[in-house]
């Protein structure tokens, strides 16, 4: 319950809560990967200057921009797929 109050209004907090809710039947490894993806996305979007409101209203565009960033950073396609899946799960 503490996390809910701490992260109220926080996009990253909302994403992590959604992953916890949606991944109850998934392995701990998958859940951990998805949580890491949400955290990485949240750090990237802050560095890219994207507001919580913008990402909420333009989630697909934001995820595509992040995937392009990951690709240009030299991340493998399979890792990008896992990270995008986690991010999409977190964004709902």
Secondary structure, 3 states (H helix, E strand, C coil): CHHHHHCCCCHHHHHHHHHHHHCCCCCHHHHHHHHHHHHHHHHHHHHCCCCHHHHHHCHHHHHHHHHHHHHHCCCCHHHHHHHHHHHHHHHC
